[in-house]
Amino acid sequence: MKIAYYNLTTTTKHGGVESFVWEVARRVAEAGHTVTLFGGAGPIDRGYPAIHVRHYPFIARERWGRSRVLRRSLNLLKLLERWSMARHALPDLLRGGYDLIQLSKPYDFPVAALARRRGARVVYNAQGTDFFAGDRWFRGAIDRAFGCSQYNATMVAQHFGFPVGVSYNGFDDGRFRPESADSALRARLSPDGAPVALYVGRLVTFKGLDHLLDALALVRRRGRTPPRLVLAGDGPHGAALQQRVRQLGIDDRVQFIGPQPNHTLPALHAASDLLVLPSTDHETFGIAACEAMACGRPVIAARTGGLPEVVRHEQTGLLVAPADATALADALERLADDAALRARYGAAAAEWVRTMFTWDHVLRRVWQFYDEACA
């Protein structure tokens, strides 16, 4: 087959959607199919030799957002960004003679509608919502759709009114696996030998980090020594979080280490004792949880979005109510105090993710949807 993967951000940023596109495209190409990746003019190219990568100019949402009227709607900014790339990419997509085109965002449905007139089948891999006014007009251009979790699939099906399957995202099981901790790194993360709770992700409000800091302060108010908290990531909420740490008087227990390259994360997990994902909204899957569990680490996660499909309560970690600092504090104390429980959850976690979320498992599910789209 001749297959195109069309998603602007695949070549402009790092993230779960982007990793999914790269890794599925890579394995489809290695299986002998002709694969072209359509992305924006950006610096990212994973260098997979079997994939033909095309980069197209676009007008970034930040530039569109200089207009006071336009910046009232983030979805509108994203739509304009996507359509500015389509102006350049569409001729190549239409001339390509593709059997199948995979999209990741509804913003590209109009592009799909035009490509489908040339005989291509279109598959929509939902990795969120990103709906926009009028997107239902183009739902007839989608031959098959699947989401990255049942939670995500249900939201998309309710909006568009067509059936949506599920193919969970994947992780690199060759990179993320249990390993021994580097003693020097462990000493930097926890000079006093206290358990280390790690967070990996963007520093944005919906990640619930304010509640996590409140939970750490609550542990201290209970007369306990809080675990060490290491925050790996950056984002627009970072400065406010640092100020909150100082206000709560827990700056001796919290480290901000900035964004970490993907290849360094296994060592970071090995030097930590557990992962915390206190999100309050918008988590359609939870790749950070997968990677931590693959390294044999239990996870404390909010019971929201797709996280309960990834983290199994009382088996691979603990699920707590979102935006609940008391529940977070209780969970932190429980795992910090019980090394045997952490080890049991961690071992079960490593086994669980390898039965569900490796790229081999992902690809088998994806091919099922491709076959259905082409049938």
Secondary structure, 3 states (H helix, E strand, C coil): CEEEEECHHHHCCCCHHHHHHHHHHHHHHHCCCEEEEEEECCCCCCCCCCEEEEEECCCCHHHHCCCCCHHHCHHHHHHHHHHHHHHHHHHHHHHCCCCEEEECCHHHHHHHHHHHCCCCEEEEEECCCCCCCCHHHHHHHCCEEEECCHHHHHHHHHHHCCCCEECCCCECCCCCCCCCCCHHHHHHHCCCCCCEEEEECCCCHHHCHHHHHHHHHHHHHCCCCCCEEEEECCCCCHHHHHHHHHHHCCCCCEEECCCCCHHHHHHHHHCCCEEEECCCCCCCCCHHHHHHHHCCCCEEEECCCCHHHHCCECCCEEEECCCCHHHHHHHHHHHHHCHHHHHHHHHHHHHHHHHHCEHHHHHHHHHHHHHHHHC
